[in-house]
Amino acid sequence: MGRIGKIKRDLIMEANKKLLNESEVGIDLSTCHWFFMNVTFLDGKLGELHLTQKDKGFWYLKKYTNQKNVNDFTQDTIEVPQESEIEVYWDKDKGRIELVGKSLDGLDAYNKILRGNNDKYSGKLIYATEQPSDKYGFNKDYQYLRFANVKLVESSKLLAWKKDEVKMENGAILNDSSYFVKNNLFGKPTYYYITINQEDQYNDLLKPCENYK
């Protein structure tokens, strides 16, 4: 079933590519970095969403839904944090974390693309990471985009890269390298830190435009 689905997607991709190339005014695919095919993202209509990095953390969006007119598209922009800029705030009254700072840009981007209404307590966001260099040592001129869910983990053990202890009090900020510690009167201390879990149901749909050209 998976192989048949891939063949269908390849046929659709080739048909769309032919349509765009034969159009009097085609889409300039050289400016596209990532794309989603056959999704209702952004505008609720079935079509193809192109994402182009303008600057680090800033992306242009174009959603094509009219195969008869490639000049008919919906456009928007998003801003996303770098992985190192993801932060959460400890809300003592609610007993949970909320996204803060540039993480809220990632939440806005998540909601804009997926047309969701997640709030700052959901941990849902999009962020960016660098791509590895190729075999010749050259780096891509654009980043990965990642759909993810930030969660607070409670553990009896501390991960090696969690270096910065933060007092667990209202308003305390956590990032990927910091942690809360709760000292127990009897027994070992309890550690709290964030993990960034990938949402592969969306990440797996995102394809590099260089495979489309």
C-alpha positions in Angstrom: 0.0 0.0 0.0 2.9 2.3 0.8 4.6 1.6 -2.5 1.3 2.3 -4.4 0.8 5.5 -2.5 4.4 6.6 -3.4 3.8 5.9 -7.1 0.6 7.9 -7.0 2.4 10.8 -5.3 5.2 10.7 -7.9 2.6 10.7 -10.7 0.8 13.7 -9.2 4.1 15.5 -8.7 5.2 14.9 -12.3 1.8 16.1 -13.6 2.0 19.3 -11.5 5.5 19.9 -12.6 4.5 19.5 -16.3 1.6 21.8 -15.7 3.8 24.5 -14.2 6.4 24.2 -16.8 3.9 24.5 -19.7 2.1 27.5 -18.1 2.6 30.8 -19.8 3.8 32.3 -16.5 5.1 29.4 -14.4 6.1 29.3 -10.8 9.8 30.1 -10.2 10.8 26.8 -8.4 14.3 28.0 -8.0 13.2 30.2 -5.1 11.3 27.4 -3.3 13.1 25.5 -0.5 10.4 23.2 1.0 6.9 22.1 -0.1 3.9 20.2 1.0 1.8 18.5 -1.7 -1.9 17.7 -1.5 -2.6 19.4 1.9 -5.2 21.8 3.2 -2.7 23.8 5.2 -2.8 27.6 5.5 -6.1 28.3 3.6 -8.2 25.1 4.1 -8.1 24.3 0.4 -6.5 21.2 -1.1 -3.3 22.2 -2.9 0.4 22.7 -2.7 2.2 24.9 -0.1 5.7 26.3 -0.9 8.0 27.6 1.8 10.9 29.8 1.0 13.5 31.1 3.5 14.0 34.8 3.1 16.3 35.2 6.2 17.2 33.0 9.1 13.9 32.4 11.0 11.8 34.2 8.4 9.9 32.4 5.7 7.6 33.2 2.8 4.5 31.0 2.2 2.7 30.4 -1.1 -0.3 28.1 -1.4 -1.4 27.0 -4.9 -4.8 25.6 -5.3 -5.8 26.5 -8.8 -4.2 24.2 -11.4 -5.6 26.3 -14.2 -3.9 29.5 -13.0 -0.5 29.4 -11.4 -0.8 33.1 -10.6 -3.7 32.4 -8.3 -2.2 31.7 -4.9 -2.5 32.6 -1.2 0.5 34.1 0.4 1.7 34.8 3.9 4.8 34.8 6.1 6.0 33.1 9.3 8.8 33.6 11.8 10.2 30.6 13.7 12.8 30.3 16.5 16.1 28.5 16.2 16.3 25.3 18.3 18.6 27.1 20.8 15.9 29.9 21.2 13.1 27.5 22.4 12.2 28.5 25.9 9.3 27.7 28.4 8.1 29.5 31.5 7.1 27.6 34.7 3.6 28.6 35.8 3.5 27.5 39.4 -0.2 28.2 39.8 -1.2 25.9 37.0 1.6 23.5 37.6 2.8 23.4 34.0 5.0 25.1 31.4 4.0 27.6 28.7 5.9 28.8 25.6 7.5 32.2 25.9 9.7 34.6 23.9 10.6 33.5 20.4 8.9 30.2 21.1 5.6 32.0 20.7 6.6 32.9 17.1 6.9 29.1 16.5 3.5 28.6 18.0 2.0 31.3 15.7 3.7 29.7 12.7 2.3 26.2 13.7 -1.2 27.6 14.0 -1.0 29.6 10.8 0.1 26.6 8.7 -2.1 24.0 10.3 -5.0 26.3 11.0 -5.0 25.2 14.6 -5.8 27.1 17.7 -3.3 25.6 20.1 -2.4 27.9 23.0 1.0 28.6 24.8 0.4 25.7 27.2 0.2 23.2 24.3 3.9 23.2 23.6 3.2 23.0 19.8 5.5 25.0 17.6 7.7 25.0 14.4 11.4 25.7 14.8 14.4 25.7 12.5 17.7 23.8 12.5 20.8 23.9 10.3 21.2 21.2 7.6 24.4 19.1 7.6 27.0 20.0 5.0 27.2 17.8 1.9 30.1 15.5 1.1 32.1 18.4 -0.4 31.7 20.4 2.8 29.2 22.9 1.5 26.3 24.1 3.6 22.7 24.5 2.3 21.6 28.1 2.1 18.4 27.3 3.9 17.4 25.4 7.1 15.2 22.5 8.1 11.8 23.3 9.5 10.6 21.1 12.3 7.1 20.6 13.6 7.4 19.7 17.3 5.9 19.5 20.8 7.8 20.8 23.8 7.1 18.8 27.0 8.3 18.8 30.6 9.8 15.5 31.7 10.1 14.4 35.3 13.0 12.0 36.0 15.2 10.6 38.7 18.2 11.0 36.4 19.7 14.1 34.7 20.8 14.0 31.1 24.5 14.9 30.6 23.9 18.0 28.5 21.5 19.6 31.0 24.1 21.9 32.6 22.3 24.8 34.1 20.2 24.4 37.3 17.2 26.7 37.6 15.2 27.2 40.8 11.7 25.8 40.3 9.6 28.9 41.0 6.9 30.9 39.3 8.3 32.6 36.2 11.5 30.5 35.9 12.7 30.0 32.4 13.9 26.6 30.9 15.7 25.9 27.7 17.2 22.8 26.2 20.4 23.0 28.4 18.7 23.8 31.7 16.7 21.9 34.3 14.7 22.3 37.5 15.7 20.2 40.5 13.4 19.2 43.4 15.2 18.0 46.5 13.3 15.3 48.4 13.5 15.0 52.2 14.0 11.3 51.8 15.5 9.8 48.7 17.1 11.1 45.5 16.2 14.5 44.0 13.7 14.8 41.1 14.8 16.5 37.9 12.5 18.4 35.5 13.6 19.4 32.0 12.1 19.9 28.5 12.2 17.6 25.6 11.4 18.6 22.0 9.4 15.7 20.4 9.1 15.7 16.7 5.6 15.5 15.0 6.6 13.2 12.2 3.1 13.1 10.7 3.9 16.7 9.4 7.7 16.5 9.1 7.4 13.5 6.8 5.2 15.4 4.4 7.7 18.2 4.0 9.9 17.7 1.0 12.9 19.7 -0.4 12.0 21.6 -3.5 15.2 20.5 -5.2 13.6 17.1 -5.6 10.7 18.8 -7.4 12.7 20.6 -10.1 
